[in-house]
Amino acid sequence: MRQIDSDFLALPLRRLADAALQRARDLGARHADFRMERIRAETLRLFDARLEGAMDADDLGYAVRVIVDGTWGFAAGIELTPEAAAATAEQAVRVAKVSAAVNREPVELAPEPVYSDVTWVSSYEVDPFTVPLKEKTELLAEWSGQLLADDRVDHVQASLMQVKEQKFYADTAGTVTTQQRIRLHPSLTAMKTLPDGRFDDMRTLAPPTGRGYEYLTGTGWDFPAELERIPEYLAEKLAAPSVEAGTYDLVIDPSNLWLTIHESIGHATELDRALGYEAAYAGTSFATFDKLGTLQYGSPVMNVTGDRTAEHGLATIGWDDEGVAAQSFDIVRDGVLVGYQLDRRMAHLKGLGRSNGCAFADSPAHVPMQRMANVSLQPAPDGPSVDDLIAGVERGIYIVGDKSWSIDMQRYNFQFTGQRFYLIKNGRLAGQVRDVAYQATTTDFWRSMEAVGGPQTYVLGGAFNCGKGQPGQVAPVSHGCPAALFRGVRVLNTVQEGGR
């Protein structure tokens, strides 16, 4: 069985928590929580099969958060003594008392059961931090060399990002949780420049994942098979004609659609954003609270869940940073907005009952905020294959892989590009085209979704670096989805839009 590393458990977790929480109680805190984290991150970068850079970081510290006089207080520390932890709690209480003068909304938390001395470890087989750096570098160099051996490739960039996150949480209600999770993201990009100066690239579609090093050696993704096809894909893309702008039916692969879900559903259904609390840094949301239960977000085949329990999900946990157990919950059901992502304060503020466990801080020095669950579009139980979806299109485009994107501050008007685009003519693929972006409003786009693929088309995509907040924080999050068919979507020619 996977276990939490002994060196983390050997830290004075309980003694520091007890000292901090008792001091907060003594100073009048109605609620206090203590969170100790160790986050190890390693990144390798290669260019043309040669190591270009390596980073290994280890962040260790703790945070104390309190509610005093209905106001949040927060402080962080790094000195691992009970006296220092108690002093950090004192500082958090002082922050709350100073802030109370300008607080207009007393903080109340939604109730949550107490979890006494529970542990959770994510689903992985091989801890990547136990694999020698030399072995990982040699594997990336071998893959890069395989691509460089093909004369259709000029250069190759390769990277591997790995994170081990360990958290200990305790609060004055009696909850005590200890957790460990692993995530990693390998990526290779092949590049080619033609004699006329045109150039392009092609990246692997392998998504970041909550797996261990086994992901690179055959579990969960077939890297050799994908790498074998990349030179062909790149050459075909460089020779492809530029797309004719217009209205097309789209069959969108999960490798592209996950990002559209992230931007137009994931962020739009964070309740703090919908209520206007996240207005300065990254906008609000068109999906305001008055639309709950009535907004026709998409077509009747649209069913979207938030899920903190999905195996190998990047946002998968045992308990969030407020001691709330991981859950799966509905966000859109039969096309209608039925739920939001919540932390304990937001759940209580709008009378929604229990939090669904969406509080997260990206370091021991940052305060938890409402962050995204694994927000996923559900497949149809007996749904069609990708080939079946394509067969139902007379004039369309099949889109594979993500690339650039833009969306407005309310998560409503957007456009997305991709890695590869194939014309569909009379139900068959008819070769690649270039310079494609699809553009829509969020509701028009999701209402145009006619069909979702079956479970055989479902892939869990995602990203390490979802940004939010001031000071900014990043969070890992996955988005699963099947392939899907959309009717009558506007397609732009990006070269023409750029005035070239």
PyMOL commands that set and color helices and strands:
alter all, ss='L'
color gray80, all
select helices_A, chain A and resi 6-9+13-26+82-102+128-130+133-148+213-217+223-239+254-266+271-274+289-291+344-349+386-391+442-447+455-457+494-497
alter helices_A, ss='H'
color red, helices_A
select strands_A, chain A and resi 31-47+50-68+71-77+118-121+155-171+176-193+199-203+246-252+304-307+328-333+336-337+359-360+369-370+374-377+395-400+405-407+413-416+420-425+428-433+436-441+449-452+459-468+473-481+484-493
alter strands_A, ss='S'
color yellow, strands_A
deselect
rebuild
show_as cartoon
